[in-house]
Amino acid sequence: MNTQQTENATAHNPIAILRFALPSLLSLLLFLVPFSIDGSSTILVAVLAGFLNEELGPILPVLILLIATSSAALAVICSWRRIHEGLLGTLFWVSWPWLCLRIVGSVVAVLVFFEIGPEVVWGMNTGQTMVRQLVPTVMTLFLAVIFLLPLMTEYGIMEFVGVLVSGLFRILFRLPGRGAIDAMASWLGAAPLGALVTTQQYERGHYNRREALSIISSFSLASVAFCLLIASILDITHIFLQFYGSVALVSIVLATIVCRLPPLSEVPTTYHCKAQTSELVPTGESAWSWALQQAVNKAARAEPWPTQLRRSAIKLLDLWFGLIPTVIAIGTVALILAEYTPLFNWISFPFRLYLELLAVPEAAAAAPSMVVGFADMILPAVLGSGIDSELTRFIIAGISVTQVIYMSEIGALILRSKIETTIWQLAGIFLLRTIIAIPLFVLLGHLLLD
């Protein structure tokens, strides 16, 4: 029996199908199905994250201080000793811009913890907001989610859904069918995962330059977990399903439009190496049977739980040591600029007029959130968390997730990859997505919240 016959037989094996179906259904139950708890609609991972935040609350400030300072110190040591292999290298070997951000983040963490130095840094609306409000939520949310994510990423749900929607990709987005897998890797796993998959596919000749940049900039959306974090900061978890459904709908519209407009439409269709042709669904196979076969085969190849737990633990450490000091640094600097300078008000003035034209409540307060997301995806939620209007907070949440290009992560991944692009192209894509997305979220907000 050849390999194809073996895979076909596996796909029709009831036990193999259950190996795919049960973890996948459990992942959907955990991440997407809303429950009513104490009168509020939420999802199960949000309940778990809230429990961890409450139980670990007393030790979180000390833990954040230790993580931020040790992250910077070990990054300096690894850079000095050129340690870039093994676990230490994985966690702490970074380029000098990211090393500088870790150092700045650690300094801010020290100033906030001991409340020393300039109050502009450790004050309630700047460093305190990042270190004592935002970062604890980030830490406990990732702790709650990271060990459950393999239920989504390792047992075939991405492959199953990806195959079923692949036929639409060329028609709607002018992209290869395999782009559906990259999109699902972002939506169901994490945005950097989808971006890394796409850059690898580009380097192997499966995408041309325009396709690769289109996929990353259109489908490297925040994961369900990160969307939940944004919803938590903006206090809209009780309408999470409406929020996430709106994000999915607007993202599809943006992907359909933006790929046909500059700057994406002007990116050359050149390949990094010899082009490789590959169709997701082979001739003679139905989409459903192929989707089931791919999903079941993926589940059959899933690694043992001890291996998955080890990978998840390393990923958690990578997120904590890499993300926490970086978010503290970028976020605090941005909040200082927003709180003590008119910089974002100046930059965002055209968006203030745009929001006022669309009759968005508290347009002046919301406008800076429309532009600050280019630095980091989480900053719009932080700046908009004090806005009273639920409609406006809903709009900010949707915009922050669908802008996609943020320099603290996705933008940096693109610029470091072999996809030749510039920061100005990325800024153009960011602004175009924002301009188109705003009226869409305004419309959906009125339809879903009124």
C-alpha positions as CSV (number, residue, x, y, z in Angstrom):
1,M,0.0,0.0,0.0
2,N,1.5,3.4,-1.0
3,T,1.6,6.5,1.1
4,Q,-1.5,8.0,-0.4
5,Q,-3.5,4.9,0.1
6,T,-2.3,4.7,3.7
7,E,-3.3,8.3,4.3
8,N,-6.8,7.7,2.8
9,A,-7.3,4.7,5.0
10,T,-6.2,6.7,8.1
11,A,-8.7,9.4,7.2
12,H,-11.6,6.9,7.4
13,N,-10.5,5.3,10.6
14,P,-13.0,6.2,13.4
15,I,-10.3,6.3,16.1
16,A,-8.1,8.6,13.9
17,I,-11.1,10.9,13.2
18,L,-11.8,11.1,17.0
19,R,-8.2,12.0,17.6
20,F,-8.8,15.0,15.4
21,A,-12.3,15.9,16.4
22,L,-12.2,15.7,20.2
23,P,-9.3,18.1,20.8
24,S,-10.5,20.4,18.0
25,L,-14.0,20.6,19.5
26,L,-12.5,21.2,23.0
27,S,-10.4,24.0,21.6
28,L,-13.4,25.7,20.1
29,L,-15.3,25.3,23.4
30,L,-12.4,26.9,25.3
31,F,-11.7,29.8,22.9
32,L,-14.8,30.6,20.9
33,V,-18.0,29.5,22.6
34,P,-19.5,32.2,24.9
35,F,-20.9,31.4,28.3
36,S,-23.0,33.4,30.7
37,I,-21.3,33.7,34.0
38,D,-22.6,36.0,36.8
39,G,-24.7,37.8,34.2
40,S,-21.9,38.5,31.8
41,S,-21.0,36.7,28.5
42,T,-17.5,35.4,28.4
43,I,-15.3,32.5,27.3
44,L,-13.7,29.8,29.4
45,V,-10.1,30.9,28.9
46,A,-11.1,34.4,30.1
47,V,-12.5,32.9,33.3
48,L,-9.2,31.0,33.8
49,A,-7.1,34.1,33.1
50,G,-9.2,36.1,35.6
51,F,-8.8,33.4,38.3
52,L,-5.0,33.4,37.8
53,N,-4.8,37.1,37.9
54,E,-6.7,37.2,41.2
55,E,-4.8,34.4,42.8
56,L,-1.3,35.5,41.7
57,G,-2.0,39.2,42.2
58,P,0.1,39.7,45.4
59,I,3.3,38.3,43.8
60,L,2.9,39.7,40.3
61,P,4.7,43.0,40.9
62,V,7.8,41.2,42.2
63,L,7.6,38.7,39.4
64,I,7.4,41.4,36.7
65,L,10.4,43.2,38.2
66,L,12.4,40.0,38.2
67,I,11.5,39.1,34.7
68,A,12.2,42.5,33.3
69,T,15.6,42.9,35.0
70,S,16.8,39.4,34.4
71,S,15.7,39.6,30.8
72,A,17.8,42.7,30.2
73,A,20.8,41.4,32.2
74,L,20.9,38.0,30.5
75,A,20.4,39.6,27.1
76,V,23.4,41.8,27.8
77,I,25.4,38.7,28.9
78,C,24.4,36.7,25.8
79,S,25.3,39.6,23.5
80,W,28.7,40.1,25.2
81,R,29.5,36.4,25.3
82,R,27.9,35.8,21.9
83,I,25.7,33.0,23.2
84,H,23.1,32.4,20.5
85,E,22.4,28.7,20.8
86,G,20.6,26.5,23.3
87,L,17.8,27.7,25.6
88,L,19.7,30.8,26.7
89,G,20.3,31.8,23.1
90,T,16.7,31.2,22.2
91,L,15.4,33.4,25.0
92,F,18.0,36.1,25.3
93,W,20.1,36.5,22.1
94,V,18.6,39.6,20.4
95,S,19.7,42.3,18.0
96,W,20.8,45.6,19.6
97,P,17.5,47.5,19.0
98,W,15.6,44.9,21.0
99,L,18.4,44.7,23.5
100,C,18.0,48.5,24.1
101,L,14.3,48.0,24.5
102,R,14.8,45.3,27.1
103,I,17.2,47.6,29.0
104,V,14.7,50.5,28.9
105,G,11.9,48.2,30.0
106,S,13.9,46.9,33.0
107,V,14.8,50.4,34.1
108,V,11.1,51.5,33.9
109,A,10.1,48.4,35.9
110,V,12.6,49.3,38.7
111,L,11.5,52.9,38.8
112,V,7.8,51.9,39.0
113,F,8.3,49.2,41.6
114,F,10.2,51.5,44.0
115,E,8.5,54.7,42.8
116,I,11.8,56.5,42.4
117,G,13.1,58.9,39.7
118,P,11.0,61.1,37.6
119,E,7.3,60.8,38.3
120,V,6.7,61.2,34.5
121,V,8.0,57.7,34.2
122,W,6.5,55.9,37.1
123,G,3.3,57.9,37.4
124,M,-0.2,56.5,37.5
125,N,-1.0,57.3,33.9
126,T,2.3,56.1,32.5
127,G,4.6,53.5,34.1
128,Q,2.0,52.4,36.6
129,T,-0.5,51.7,33.9
130,M,1.9,49.5,32.0
131,V,3.5,47.7,34.9
132,R,0.7,47.3,37.4
133,Q,-2.4,47.1,35.1
134,L,-1.5,45.9,31.6
135,V,1.5,43.6,32.1
136,P,-0.2,41.5,34.9
137,T,-3.1,40.9,32.5
138,V,-0.7,39.9,29.7
139,M,1.2,37.6,31.9
140,T,-1.8,35.7,33.4
141,L,-3.6,35.5,30.0
142,F,-0.6,33.9,28.3
143,L,-0.2,31.6,31.3
144,A,-3.8,30.5,30.9
145,V,-3.7,30.1,27.2
146,I,-0.3,28.9,26.1
147,F,-0.7,25.3,27.4
148,L,-4.1,25.0,25.7
149,L,-3.2,26.3,22.3
150,P,-1.8,23.0,21.1
151,L,-5.5,21.8,21.0
152,M,-5.9,24.2,18.2
153,T,-2.6,24.0,16.4
154,E,-1.6,20.4,16.7
155,Y,-4.7,18.3,16.0
156,G,-5.9,19.4,12.5
157,I,-8.5,22.2,13.0
158,M,-6.3,24.7,11.1
159,E,-5.8,22.3,8.2
160,F,-9.5,21.3,8.1
161,V,-10.8,24.8,8.0
162,G,-8.0,26.0,5.8
163,V,-8.7,23.5,3.1
164,L,-12.4,24.3,3.1
165,V,-11.9,28.0,2.6
166,S,-8.9,27.8,0.2
167,G,-11.1,27.9,-2.9
168,L,-12.1,31.5,-2.1
169,F,-8.6,32.8,-1.7
170,R,-7.7,33.2,-5.3
171,I,-11.0,34.7,-6.2
172,L,-11.3,37.1,-3.3
173,F,-7.6,37.9,-2.4
174,R,-5.6,36.9,-5.5
175,L,-3.6,34.5,-3.3
176,P,-2.7,30.8,-3.5
177,G,-4.9,28.4,-1.7
178,R,-2.2,27.5,0.8
179,G,-2.5,31.0,2.1
180,A,-5.6,29.8,4.0
181,I,-3.3,27.8,6.2
182,D,-1.1,30.8,7.0
183,A,-4.2,32.8,7.8
184,M,-5.5,30.1,10.1
185,A,-2.1,29.8,11.8
186,S,-2.4,33.5,12.7
187,W,-6.1,33.5,13.7
188,L,-6.1,30.2,15.6
189,G,-2.5,30.3,16.8
190,A,-0.6,33.6,16.9
191,A,0.1,36.3,14.5
192,P,3.9,35.8,14.5
193,L,3.3,32.1,13.7
194,G,1.4,32.9,10.5
195,A,4.1,35.5,9.6
196,L,6.9,33.1,10.1
197,V,5.1,30.4,8.0
198,T,4.6,32.9,5.2
199,T,8.3,34.1,5.1
200,Q,9.4,30.4,5.0
201,Q,7.0,29.7,2.1
202,Y,8.4,32.8,0.3
203,E,12.0,31.7,0.8
204,R,11.0,28.2,-0.7
205,G,9.3,29.7,-3.8
206,H,5.7,29.0,-2.9
207,Y,4.8,32.7,-2.9
208,N,6.0,35.6,-4.9
209,R,6.9,38.9,-3.1
210,R,3.5,40.5,-3.5
211,E,1.7,37.4,-2.4
212,A,3.9,37.0,0.7
213,L,3.5,40.6,1.8
214,S,-0.2,40.5,1.1
215,I,-0.7,37.4,3.3
216,I,1.3,38.8,6.2
217,S,-0.3,42.2,6.1
218,S,-3.8,40.9,5.6
219,F,-4.0,37.8,7.7
220,S,-1.4,38.1,10.5
221,L,-4.2,39.0,12.8
222,A,-4.1,38.8,16.6
223,S,-5.0,35.4,18.0
224,V,-8.2,34.7,19.9
225,A,-6.2,35.0,23.1
226,F,-4.8,38.5,22.2
227,C,-8.3,39.6,21.0
228,L,-9.5,38.6,24.4
229,L,-6.8,40.7,26.0
230,I,-7.8,43.7,24.0
231,A,-11.4,43.2,24.9
232,S,-10.4,42.9,28.6
233,I,-8.5,46.2,28.6
234,L,-11.3,48.0,26.9
235,D,-14.0,46.3,29.1
236,I,-16.0,44.7,26.2
237,T,-15.6,41.1,27.1
238,H,-19.3,40.8,27.6
239,I,-19.7,41.4,23.8
240,F,-16.6,39.4,22.8
241,L,-18.5,37.3,20.3
242,Q,-19.8,40.4,18.5
243,F,-16.4,41.9,18.6
244,Y,-14.5,38.9,17.3
245,G,-17.1,38.3,14.6
246,S,-16.8,41.9,13.5
247,V,-13.0,41.5,13.3
248,A,-13.3,38.5,11.1
249,L,-15.8,40.2,8.8
250,V,-13.8,43.5,8.5
251,S,-10.6,41.5,8.0
252,I,-12.1,39.7,5.0
253,V,-13.3,43.0,3.5
254,L,-9.9,44.6,4.0
255,A,-8.0,41.7,2.5
256,T,-10.2,41.9,-0.5
257,I,-9.7,45.6,-1.1
258,V,-6.2,46.4,0.2
259,C,-4.4,43.8,-2.0
260,R,-5.8,45.6,-5.1
261,L,-4.6,49.1,-4.1
262,P,-1.1,50.7,-3.7
263,P,1.2,50.0,-2.0
264,L,0.5,46.3,-2.2
265,S,-0.6,46.3,-5.8
266,E,2.7,47.9,-6.8
267,V,4.9,45.3,-5.1
268,P,6.7,43.2,-7.8
269,T,5.6,39.6,-8.4
270,T,9.2,38.3,-8.2
271,Y,10.2,35.1,-6.5
272,H,13.0,34.6,-4.0
273,C,14.0,31.4,-5.8
274,K,12.5,29.1,-8.5
275,A,8.7,29.2,-8.3
276,Q,7.1,26.1,-6.9
277,T,3.5,25.3,-8.0
278,S,1.4,23.6,-5.4
279,E,-2.4,23.3,-5.2
280,L,-4.0,22.6,-1.9
281,V,-6.7,20.3,-3.1
282,P,-5.5,17.7,-5.7
283,T,-7.4,17.0,-8.8
284,G,-10.1,14.3,-8.3
285,E,-10.5,15.0,-4.6
286,S,-13.4,16.8,-3.0
287,A,-12.6,19.7,-0.7
288,W,-14.4,18.0,2.2
289,S,-12.6,14.6,1.9
290,W,-9.2,16.3,1.4
291,A,-9.9,18.6,4.4
292,L,-10.7,15.6,6.6
293,Q,-7.7,13.7,5.4
294,Q,-5.3,16.6,6.0
295,A,-6.8,17.2,9.5
296,V,-6.7,13.5,10.5
297,N,-3.1,13.1,9.3
298,K,-2.1,16.2,11.2
299,A,-3.7,14.8,14.4
300,A,-1.9,11.5,13.8
301,R,1.4,13.3,13.7
302,A,0.8,15.3,16.9
303,E,3.7,15.1,19.3
304,P,3.3,13.4,22.7
305,W,1.9,15.7,25.4
306,P,5.2,15.9,27.4
307,T,6.8,17.3,24.2
308,Q,4.0,19.7,23.7
309,L,4.1,20.9,27.3
310,R,7.9,21.5,27.0
311,R,7.4,23.5,23.8
312,S,4.6,25.5,25.4
313,A,6.7,26.2,28.5
314,I,9.6,27.5,26.4
315,K,7.1,29.6,24.4
316,L,5.7,31.0,27.6
317,L,9.2,32.0,28.8
318,D,10.0,33.5,25.5
319,L,6.8,35.6,25.7
320,W,7.4,36.7,29.2
321,F,11.1,37.5,28.9
322,G,10.8,39.0,25.4
323,L,7.4,40.6,25.4
324,I,7.2,42.0,29.0
325,P,10.2,44.4,29.0
326,T,9.6,45.4,25.4
327,V,5.9,46.2,26.0
328,I,6.9,48.1,29.2
329,A,9.5,50.2,27.2
330,I,7.4,51.0,24.1
331,G,4.2,51.4,26.0
332,T,5.6,53.7,28.7
333,V,7.4,55.9,26.2
334,A,4.2,56.1,24.1
335,L,2.1,56.9,27.1
336,I,4.5,59.6,28.2
337,L,4.3,61.1,24.7
338,A,0.5,60.8,24.8
339,E,0.1,62.2,28.4
340,Y,2.7,65.0,28.4
341,T,3.1,66.0,24.8
342,P,0.6,66.9,22.0
343,L,2.5,64.7,19.6
344,F,-0.2,62.1,19.0
345,N,-2.9,64.8,19.0
346,W,-1.0,66.5,16.2
347,I,-0.4,63.3,14.2
348,S,-4.0,62.1,14.7
349,F,-5.8,65.4,14.0
350,P,-6.9,64.2,10.5
351,F,-8.4,61.1,12.2
352,R,-10.2,63.3,14.7
353,L,-11.9,65.1,11.8
354,Y,-12.6,61.7,10.2
355,L,-14.2,60.3,13.4
356,E,-16.2,63.5,13.9
357,L,-17.5,63.2,10.4
358,L,-18.7,59.7,11.2
359,A,-20.3,61.0,14.5
360,V,-18.1,58.8,16.7
361,P,-18.6,59.7,20.4
362,E,-15.5,61.2,22.1
363,A,-13.7,61.5,18.8
364,A,-10.9,63.7,20.1
365,A,-10.0,61.1,22.8
366,A,-10.2,58.2,20.4
367,A,-8.2,59.8,17.5
368,P,-4.7,59.1,19.0
369,S,-5.6,55.4,19.3
370,M,-6.0,55.3,15.5
371,V,-2.3,56.0,14.9
372,V,-0.4,54.7,18.0
373,G,-1.0,51.1,16.9
374,F,1.8,51.4,14.4
375,A,4.2,51.2,17.4
376,D,2.4,48.3,19.2
377,M,-1.0,46.6,18.8
378,I,-1.8,46.9,22.5
379,L,-1.3,50.7,22.8
380,P,-4.6,51.7,21.2
381,A,-6.5,49.7,23.9
382,V,-4.4,51.3,26.7
383,L,-5.0,54.8,25.4
384,G,-8.7,54.1,24.8
385,S,-9.4,52.3,28.1
386,G,-10.6,55.5,29.8
387,I,-13.3,56.4,27.2
388,D,-16.8,56.2,28.4
389,S,-18.6,55.3,25.2
390,E,-18.9,51.6,24.6
391,L,-19.3,52.2,20.9
392,T,-16.0,54.0,20.7
393,R,-14.2,51.4,22.8
394,F,-15.6,48.7,20.4
395,I,-14.3,50.7,17.4
396,I,-10.9,51.1,19.0
397,A,-10.7,47.4,19.8
398,G,-11.6,46.4,16.2
399,I,-9.2,48.9,14.6
400,S,-6.3,47.9,16.9
401,V,-6.6,44.2,15.9
402,T,-7.2,44.7,12.1
403,Q,-4.4,47.2,11.6
404,V,-2.0,44.2,11.7
405,I,1.3,46.1,11.0
406,Y,2.9,47.0,14.3
407,M,6.6,47.6,14.6
408,S,7.1,45.8,18.0
409,E,6.5,42.4,16.4
410,I,5.0,41.9,12.9
411,G,6.7,44.9,11.3
412,A,10.0,43.8,12.7
413,L,9.5,40.2,11.5
414,I,8.8,41.5,8.0
415,L,11.7,43.9,7.9
416,R,14.1,41.2,9.1
417,S,12.8,38.7,6.6
418,K,14.0,38.2,2.9
419,I,10.8,39.9,1.7
420,E,12.2,43.1,0.4
421,T,10.1,46.0,1.7
422,T,10.5,49.3,3.6
423,I,9.1,50.9,6.7
424,W,7.3,53.4,4.4
425,Q,5.5,50.6,2.5
426,L,4.4,49.1,5.9
427,A,3.3,52.5,7.1
428,G,1.3,53.0,3.9
429,I,-0.4,49.6,4.3
430,F,-1.2,50.4,8.0
431,L,-2.8,53.8,7.1
432,L,-4.8,52.3,4.3
433,R,-6.2,49.5,6.4
434,T,-7.1,52.0,9.2
435,I,-8.9,54.5,6.9
436,I,-11.0,51.7,5.4
437,A,-11.7,49.9,8.6
438,I,-13.0,52.8,10.6
439,P,-16.4,53.3,8.9
440,L,-16.9,49.5,8.8
441,F,-16.5,49.2,12.6
442,V,-18.7,52.3,13.1
443,L,-21.4,50.7,11.0
444,L,-21.1,47.3,12.8
445,G,-21.0,49.0,16.2
446,H,-24.3,50.7,15.6
447,L,-25.8,47.5,14.2
448,L,-24.6,45.2,17.0
449,L,-24.6,47.5,20.1
450,D,-27.6,49.7,19.7
